[in-house]
Amino acid sequence: MTVPAAPSPAVGRSVSGVPAGVYCALDTVDLDRATTLARLVAPHVTGLKIGLEFFLAHGAAGYRAIADQAERTGLAIFLDLKLHDIPNTVAGALRAVVPLAPRLITLHTSGGPAMMTRAVEDAVNDAEKAGVVRPALIGVTVLTSLDAHDLAAVGQGADPQAQVLRLAGLAQASGLDGVVCSPAEIAAIRAATDPDFALVVPGLRPGGVVAGDQKRVMTPRAAHDLGATVLVVGRAITAAADPAAAAASIAGSLA
Ligand SMILES: O=c1ccn([C@@H]2O[C@H](COP(=O)(O)O)[C@@H](O)[C@H]2O)c(=O)[nH]1
């Protein structure tokens, strides 16, 4: 199939060293599939997201295989490990992965202020020691797969927006560079945080694509217009019959 010419994949405003635009989530345990997807979507996206599925299967060697490819095509790498543990353990995990030089790393804001402030301090030192640019530290607030009913089930009575706002405020006060939120909370966080606070937004479904396990969803265009910095798109691209065409169509929808 012919892939339509893509507009510039750099959309939105880059903040805190986070290049703005669409990042494709390479959620697979298959290294060949990940490298093929990375090649196919490269002309249409700003970055590639490596998450738990790929990293647990292939570790640093797999990361480097994707990062080498990303470097050749000028894409940013987002290492989405969603670290969540005591401060010392998260600091140790960062020490292990900061030398890989991803542009973004995630950790859970519900790990608390002590964990986040320690992460910020240590990431600076880890990056300096490794001679790499410090990654942006991005706090996961309330997963986009959760709704008010799910929050109540785990003892968090707050509605998702109130809980996301609370955690985003905590993340900013702890020195993080931004948060992961759903499209539904972008406007409220933008109003409550510094303009340079990065908003990383999954839960994106172009028209006609099923939500599946995601509960707080919007289209990429709606999230872009609301002010997302990073648009995270996985299955709408990777499960499409033609991933390059799907990525090109999403990039085109933002123009
Ligand atoms: O709250 C969150 C945090 C991270 N994610 C990640 O984004 C992608 C979304 O994949 P889709 O296939 O587009 O649903 C996936 O890698 C998640 O781990 C999220 O969805 N929600």
The ligand as an SDF file (V2000), in Angstrom:
LIG
                    3D

 21 22  0  0  0  0  0  0  0  0999 V2000
   -1.5510    5.5670   32.1140 O   0  0  0  0  0  0  0  0  0  0  0  0
   -0.9020    4.9960   31.2120 C   0  0  0  0  0  0  0  0  0  0  0  0
    0.4710    4.9360   31.2030 C   0  0  0  0  0  0  0  0  0  0  0  0
    1.1110    4.3140   30.1650 C   0  0  0  0  0  0  0  0  0  0  0  0
    0.4320    3.7280   29.1580 N   0  0  0  0  0  0  0  0  0  0  0  0
    1.1970    3.0820   28.0790 C   0  0  0  0  0  0  0  0  0  0  0  0
    0.8730    3.6870   26.8120 O   0  0  0  0  0  0  0  0  0  0  0  0
    0.7300    2.7020   25.8110 C   0  0  0  0  0  0  0  0  0  0  0  0
   -0.6630    2.7810   25.2620 C   0  0  0  0  0  0  0  0  0  0  0  0
   -0.8950    1.7240   24.3710 O   0  0  0  0  0  0  0  0  0  0  0  0
   -2.2170    1.6280   23.4660 P   0  0  0  0  0  0  0  0  0  0  0  0
   -1.9950    0.3570   22.6990 O   0  0  0  0  0  0  0  0  0  0  0  0
   -2.2190    2.8560   22.5960 O   0  0  0  0  0  0  0  0  0  0  0  0
   -3.3870    1.5690   24.3710 O   0  0  0  0  0  0  0  0  0  0  0  0
    1.0860    1.3620   26.4400 C   0  0  0  0  0  0  0  0  0  0  0  0
    2.4480    1.1040   26.1660 O   0  0  0  0  0  0  0  0  0  0  0  0
    0.9070    1.6000   27.9330 C   0  0  0  0  0  0  0  0  0  0  0  0
    1.8230    0.8440   28.7080 O   0  0  0  0  0  0  0  0  0  0  0  0
   -0.9270    3.7810   29.1640 C   0  0  0  0  0  0  0  0  0  0  0  0
   -1.6090    3.2540   28.2600 O   0  0  0  0  0  0  0  0  0  0  0  0
   -1.5670    4.4190   30.1790 N   0  0  0  0  0  0  0  0  0  0  0  0
  1  2  2  0
  2  3  1  0
  2 21  1  0
  3  4  2  0
  4  5  1  0
  5  6  1  0
  5 19  1  0
  6  7  1  0
  6 17  1  0
  7  8  1  0
  8  9  1  0
  8 15  1  0
  9 10  1  0
 10 11  1  0
 11 12  2  0
 11 13  1  0
 11 14  1  0
 15 16  1  0
 15 17  1  0
 17 18  1  0
 19 20  2  0
 19 21  1  0
M  END
$$$$
